[in-house]
Amino acid sequence: MASIFLKPGKEEALLRYHPWVFSGALQSAKGHPEEGDVVEVYSSAGQLLGVGHAQVGSIAVRMLSFEAAKIDVDFWRQKLQSAFRLREKIALSEGTTCYRLVHGEADGLPGLVVDIYGSTAVLQAHSVGMYLARHELAQALRSVYGDSLKAVYDKSAGTMPAKADLNAANGYLWGEKQAELILENGLKFEVDWEEGQKTGFFLDQRDNRSLFERYSRGRNVLNMFCYTGGFSVYALRGGAAHVCSVDSSARAVEQAGRNVALNFGSQAAHEACAADGFDFLQGAAGKYDLIALDPPAFAKHVGAVKNALQAYRRLNALALRQAPQGGIIFTFSCSQVVSREQFCSAIFSAALDSKRSVRILHRLAQPPDHPVNIYHPEGEYLKGLALYVAYGEISCKESRWV
């Protein structure tokens, strides 16, 4: 096993159990580690700090253990078993057959996501090391789940580093496609993990969809950036008067319609539209008194944060201006590099731009099957606010209360 040695004083982050070693902390290497190799990490004084996957880029090592460890099928099995026990303790509702089993650093498996859809596990590697271990991971998953698992699908082709040159291709590591609907809080959904975004469904919005349902009765609902219609389906069960699902992808809009029909039939009070979100909102003045804004990540790296914050500000200012008195907006950011404080500041600026009187009803986050490692706060990627638009345009006297 190759070894990496840190510069003096650079071991402090690892001693605080942060799972990343940055390239600027490296002093030397022994054994010529390649990207994806398991390496031992030592302080400048020769203290073993743990083992991890080497990689190329600003993050040089993703730590798998903070002590000596043999990284093999048994190691993966123990990690996955620990993740599974946590999900058992979370006690998802009996009407839920889909959840996140592995959430990267939060489960001690940096660079790995595993989502469960009924009897299928969908694996997504975000590092070369995890990709090279995918067959061992599939074997470990079978050990943890036994006969209840029928297939393991690898969907890593789109998440591999571009320079890795692995010719990664999506496909089944074991088993074959299962024809089954998934359930979330008793609602039925068709999930396409082979062609859909991420692993096929936005599992991280489960709890926020349930809250959205509570505000839906009698309201005209707009689900912007709807993808497969999760918020729309919940709103209809909550008693919405009418729901409109909008996405730039015609394929996503079609799937949203199918998910609505699965639960409420073809005569549901629902319409779907393939359109640009900003353009659609321009013509929506006063039409919708409950709006979900769940756009794709506006910033995927630190250099894009400034432009992303401007986009969140423009989008939310537009939605706030279009909402009627008493309207409610659920607004989100899924950009990991945008902090909760930055997002809230952008929404504050949007409220000022809109000249509306706005109240915060709820601060929203990812559900417990997407936990955050306390030593790795960067894992809190999903943040949101539920906003109440109290009045029309505010006066100068009112503005200090926005």
N, C-alpha and C positions, 0 to 999 in steps of 0.2 A: 504494500500500500504506500502510495506517495505521501509526502509530508509537506506542509506549508508552515512557515514561520512568520510571525507578526513583528512589526516594529515595536520598540519599547513603548509601553503605555497603551497600546492599541488592543490589549486584551480586555479592557474594562467593559466594553459592551457585551462580550461573551460571558464575562463573569456575572453580568446582570441578565443573562439568558436571552439576549436579543439574538434571533436566529440568522442574521446576515453578517458576513464579513465583507467589507467593502474593499475594492482594489487598492485604495490608498493606504490601507493598513498592512499590506503585504511587504515583507522584507526579502524573503527568499523562499525557494522551493527545493525539495529533494525528491528525485525519482521522476521528474518530467511529467507532471500530471496533465492529462488531456481533459477537455471539457466533458463533463458527465462522469468522470472518475470519482470514486470514493476516496477522500483524502483525510489524513489526520491533521489537526490544526494545533500548533504549539505557540506558546508565548515566546518572546525573545529570550527568556530565561530557561526555556526548555520544558515548561509545564504543559502537559497534555490538556487541551481545552475541549476536545471532543472530535467528532468526525462529521463530514458532510460531503455534499456534491460540489465539485469544482465546476466553475462556469466562466465564460468570457463575458466581460462587461463591467459595469460599475459594482455589481454584486459579484464578488469573486468566489464565495462559498456560501451555500445554503446548509445550515447545520441540521443534521439528523439526530444527533445525540450529543449531550454535553459531558460525556464520559466515553471510555473505550467501548466499542461495540462492533460486532460482526454484522455487516449489512447483508442479510440473506433472506430467504423466504420466511424463516421463522421470525426475523425482526419485523418484516412487513406484517405478518399475521398478528403479532402482538400489538402493533400500532393500530391496525384496523379493528382488532377486537376491542381495544380501548375506546376508539371512536364510536363503535357500535354500542358499547355500554352507555356512553354519554347520551346517544340518541334514544336509547330505551328509557333513560331517566327523564328526558325532556317530556315524555308522555304525549306524543302527537295524538291527535284525535283518532278515534277508531275509523273514521271515514277518510283517512289519509294514507295513501300508499306510495307517496313520493316525498323524498327528503334528501338533504345533503348529508352524506356519510363522512366525507373528508373535506375539510375547509383549510387546506394548505397549512400554514404556520400554526394556526389555532389547534390543529390536531397533531402537531409535531411532524408533519409531512410537507415541508415547504416545496412549492412547485407542483403540488398535486391537488386535483379536485376529483371527487367521486360522488356522483349523484345516483340515487336509487329510484327507478321508475318501475314499480311493481316487482316483477321477477328479473329485471334487467339492471345491471350496474353500468353506468356510463363513466368512463375514465377519461380525464383530460390532463395531460402533462404540460406544465408550463416551463419545464427545465429539461435539458438534455439528460441529466441524471435520472429523472423520473421516467422519461421516455424509454431509456435503455432498460429500465427495471420493469417495464409494463407487463411482460409475461409472468414474472415472479409475483407482481401485484395481482394479476388475474388469478393466479394459483392461490394466493393468500385469501382473496375475496371468496373463492369457492370453499375454502376451509372454514371461514367465518360464517357463511350463510348456509352451507350445506345444500340440501335438495331444493330449498326455496328459491335459489338463484338458478336461472335458466340460461343466462347469457351475460357476457361482458363485452361491451363495445368500447373501442378506443377512438376518441375524437380529438386527437392531438395535432392533426395536420395543420390547423390554423393557429395553433398557439406555440409552435416551436420557434425559437429564435431564427431569424431569417438567414443568419450566417452559419448556422449549424450544418446545413447541407446534408440532411439526413434522408431526404426524399420521403418524409413521413406521409403515410396514407391512412385515412380512416378505415376502420373495419373491425370485424368481430375477432376478439382474441380467443373467445370460446363461445360455443353455442351459436344460435342464429336468432334472427329477428322474431320477437314475440308479438303477436297481434292482440294487444290488450289496451284498454283505456286505463288511465290513472285516475285516482280519486284524490281530491284535496278538500278537506272539511265537508265531505259528502257530495261535492260537485264533480261531474265527470269532465275529463279533458282528453283530447287527442294530442299526443306528444310525438313530434318527429325529431328524435335525437340524431338521426342520420343527416338530415338536411337543415334542420332548424338552427336558430341562433344559440350561442353558448352550448349547453348540453341538451337543449330542446324546449326548456320551459324556465320561466323566471321564478324559481323556488324561493328566492329571497324576499318576495313580496307577500308571502302567505298571510302573515299577521296583519299587514297593512291592508290587504284586500278584505280581511274580515272586519276591520274597523271601518273601511269605506262602505261596506254593506250596511252597517248600522246607521249611516247618514243618508241612505239612498231612498227611503220611502217617500213616494210622491214627487220625487225630483226628476228633472230633465238632466240626464247625465252625459258628459262628454269624456270618453276615454281616449286621450291623445297619446300617440305612439303606442297603440294598443297591443302590438305584436299578436299573440294568439287569443286575446280577449279576456284575460283573467279578471281585470277590474269590471269589465262589462257583465260577465256571468254572475259575479257576486252582487253587482248592483241590481240586476234583474231579480235575483232571489230576495234581495232586500226590499223589493216592492217599488222599484223605480218606475215612474210614469213612462219614460222613454229613454233609450240608451243609444248613443251614436259612437261607433268605434272608428278611429281614424289612424291610418299608418301609411307611410310612403310606399310600403311594399304591398302590392296587390295580392301576393301569395299569403302574406300574414293576415290581411283583411279577410280573405276567403276562409282561412283556418279559424279566425275569430268567429265568423258566421257559423261554421260547423260546430264549434264548441257551444255556442248559444243554442243551436238547434238540438244538440245532444241532451241538453238539460231542460229546454222549454218549448221545443218544437219549432216548426217553421213560421208560426204566427206570432212569435214573441215580439214585444215592442222594441225592436232593435233594427238599426240600419248600420251599414258599414261603408266606409268611403276610403279609397286610396288617394291620398293627397298629401302635400307638404304641410307639416304642422303649423308653421308660421302663417302660411297663406290661408289655411282653413280658419285659424283663429281670427284673422282680420275680418272675416264675414260672420262672426259668431256673436255679435254684440247682444247681450241680454238673453240669449237662447238657452244657456245651460247654467243651472244653479248648483251643480256639483261636477267638478272637473278633476280628472287625474292627469297629471303631467309627469310622465316617466320616460324622459328622452334617453337615447343611447348616450354612452359616455362622451361628453364633449371634450375631455382631456384624458389621453392615455399615457402621457408622459409630462414631466415637470415643466418642460418648455412650452406646453400648450395651456397652462393654467390661466394665464391672463386672458386669452381669447375665450376660454371656456366660461370664465366668470362673467364676461361681457354677454355671452350667449345666454346664460342662465338669467341674467338681469333683463335682457330684451324679451325673452320668452315669457317670464313671469310678469313683467310689467304689462305686456300685451294681454295675458290672461286676466290679470287683475282689472284692467280697464274694461274688458268685455263681460266680466261677471256682474250679475244684477245684485241689488241690495239683498243681503242675507245669503249670498252665494258662498260656497265652500270649495277650496282648492287644495288638493293633495299634491304637493310638488316634491320632486326627488332629484338627487344626483347620485349616480353610481360610479363616479370617477374617484378612484382611490387616491389620486394625487391632489384632489380638492378636499381640503379639511372641512369639518363641520362648521368651524368658525367662518371660513371663507364663504361657504355656501349660504349661511345665514346672513352674512353681510351683503351678499348679492341680492338676496330676497328683500332685505331691508331697503336697499337702493331701488329695487323694482317697485316696492310699495310707494316710496317717495316719488318716483317717476310717474306712477299711475295716478297720484293724488287721491288715492282711496284710503279710507280708514280701515285698518287691517288688524286682526287679532290672531294670535297663535293659539290654536286649540290643542295640538299635540306635536311633540317632537318624535319623529319616526326613525326607525333603524331596522337593521336586518334581524331575522328571527334567531332563536337559540340554536338551531341546527347549523347556523353560520356564525359560530362564536368568535370572539376576539381574544387572542392571546394577550394577557395583561402586559407581557414583556414585548409585545409587538403591536402597538396601537395602530400601525399602518393597516392592520387587517380590518379596521372599521371603514369599509368603503361605501356602504349605502347609508345615506342620510336624507332626511326629509322633514317637511313641515305640513301640518294641516292648518290651513288659514281660513279665517272667517272674514268676509268682506261686509263690514257693519253698515256702512252708509255710502252715499254717492260721493261726489268730490268733497274733500275736506276744506274747511276754511283755514286761514292762517292761524286762528286761535286753536283749532283742533289739531293742527299738524304736529305739534309736539307730542301728541299721544299715539301717533302711528306706530 
